[in-house]
Amino acid sequence: MYVVLNGPSHPQVLPCQWVQCIDPPTRENMTHDYASRGAPYEFGEEAVYTCRSNYYFEEDRAKADHRIPCLSDPVGTFDEPDTWPRCVASNICAFCFFCN
């Protein structure tokens, strides 16, 4: 990636260094905080994943979220785990006695 400085009359092309991660990976039955942030992740910041409504982390029902860091590599990638936690549907049942 390059940037041109000094306008069109005196162009100077310099290499840019990427310093952010964008577009974290998507996972089944999970949401991440990218849309609500409104900004890319700086190197070292973490994308925060939560299970969709009525889903929970299979390995730990009480777990609130899963985080993956933005790496300071040349293209700004996320440090994805080899094995992602799974979000599974809740098995809590509700029964309505007075439903129409």
N, C-alpha and C positions, 0 to 999 in steps of 0.2 A: 504494500500500500504506500502511496506517495502523496505528497501535498505540494501545491505550487504556491510560492510566496512572492511578494513584491508586485503582484498584479501582472497583467498581460504584457506590459512594456519591458519589464525586467524579470522574466520568469526565473525562478530558482526552484528546482525540484529536489526535495529532501525526502528521505524515507521516514515513514511514520512507524511508531511502535504501538502495537495494539495493547490497550490497557483495560479492556472490559470483556465480559461474556454476555452474549445475548441468546435469547431463545433456548431456555433450558429444555432438556428432553421431556417428553410426555410419557406417562405411565398409566396403565389401565387402572381405573377406579381411583385415581389420584388427581389432585389439582396442585398447582404451584403458585407462588406469589408474584410471578413476573408481571401479569396484567395489572395487579393492584399497586405495584411499585411505581410504574410509570417511567422507569429508567433501567438501563442495563446494570449488571452487577460489576462492581470493581473487583480486581483480582483479590482473592482472599475472602470476599463476601460469599454467603451461602444462599442457594436457592432453597426455599422451605416448601416441602411437600406435605400435604395433609390428605387423609382419606376423604372421599366424597361423603355426603350426608348418608347416614345409616350404614356406613362401612367402618371397619376398624382394621388396625394392623394385626395381621394374623399371629405374629410371634409375640405380641404384647398388646392386649386390648387397651391398656391404659396409656400407651405411647401417644403423645400429642402430635408429633411430626417427625419427618425424616429430612435431613439436610445434606446437600452436596455442595462442596466449595467450587468456586470459579478459580481455575488454575492460571498461573502467570506463564502460560506457554505462548508461542508466537501467534496463535490464532484465537486465544480466549475460549478454551473448552471447559466443560464441567467434569469433575472427577467422579464419574459414574462408578458405582460399586459393581463388582462382578455379579453379585446376586442382589437384586432389589428386594426390599420388603414387599409383601403382598397385602393389598387391602381386600378384605373379604366382606360379604354382606353380613349384617347383623342377624342373628337368629332370635332376636327378641320378638315375641309375638304379642300382638294387641288384639283384643276381642271386644267388639262393641255390642253391648246388650240392647241398646236402644236405637240402633241404626235403622234407617228406613230402607 
